[in-house]
């Protein structure tokens, strides 16, 4: 059985948006970004959706802001971990 192709974790979009906004995707290699994304997403609760428009319409502004703050915190934590473990096999 395969889940529908449209089903995805909304936090993935928020993480990609944040990495793009911060310019991290431009100056880091793909392995670093992949590790960073995994570390960030593993700190966040999944929020599965089918259509982006549903989140834009139904998500209260306060919840959206909280989700963005959660991404900020997870990003800081993940960067700290990666920087402290540079060159280590983690």
C-alpha positions in Angstrom: 0.0 0.0 0.0 1.2 3.5 -0.8 0.0 6.7 0.6 -1.2 9.3 -1.8 1.5 11.4 -3.5 -0.1 14.6 -2.2 0.2 13.7 1.4 3.1 15.4 3.1 4.3 16.9 6.4 3.6 20.7 6.4 6.7 21.3 8.5 8.8 20.2 5.5 7.6 23.3 3.6 8.3 25.5 6.6 11.8 24.1 7.0 12.6 24.6 3.3 11.2 28.1 3.4 13.3 28.9 6.5 16.5 27.4 5.0 15.9 29.4 1.8 15.2 32.6 3.7 18.4 32.1 5.8 20.5 31.4 2.6 21.7 28.1 4.1 20.8 26.1 1.0 23.0 28.4 -1.1 26.3 28.0 0.8 26.2 24.5 2.2 26.6 21.1 0.4 23.7 18.8 -0.1 24.9 16.3 2.5 25.0 19.0 5.2 21.5 20.3 4.2 20.1 16.7 4.2 21.5 16.1 7.7 20.2 19.5 8.8 16.7 18.8 7.5 16.6 15.4 9.2 17.7 16.9 12.5 15.2 19.7 12.3 12.2 17.6 11.3 13.0 15.0 14.0 12.5 17.7 16.6 9.1 18.8 15.3 5.7 17.1 15.5 4.4 15.9 12.1 1.5 17.9 10.6 0.3 16.0 7.6 -1.7 17.7 5.0 -2.9 17.0 1.5 -3.4 20.5 0.1 -1.4 23.6 0.9 -4.4 25.7 0.4 -6.1 24.0 3.3 -3.4 25.1 5.7 -3.5 28.6 4.4 -7.3 28.8 4.9 -7.8 26.8 8.1 -4.7 27.4 10.1 -5.1 30.1 12.7 -2.5 32.8 12.6 -1.3 32.1 16.2 -0.7 28.4 15.3 1.2 29.4 12.2 3.4 31.7 14.2 4.0 29.0 16.8 5.0 26.6 14.0 7.5 29.1 12.6 9.0 29.6 16.1 9.2 25.8 16.5 11.2 25.7 13.2 13.5 28.5 14.3 14.3 26.7 17.6 14.8 23.4 15.8 17.1 25.0 13.2 19.3 26.6 16.0 19.5 23.3 17.8 20.4 21.3 14.7 23.0 23.9 13.6 24.6 23.8 17.0 24.7 20.0 16.9 26.3 19.9 13.5 28.8 22.6 14.3 29.8 20.8 17.6 30.2 17.5 15.8 32.0 18.6 12.6 34.0 15.8 11.3 32.6 13.2 13.7 30.6 10.3 12.5 27.2 11.0 14.0 
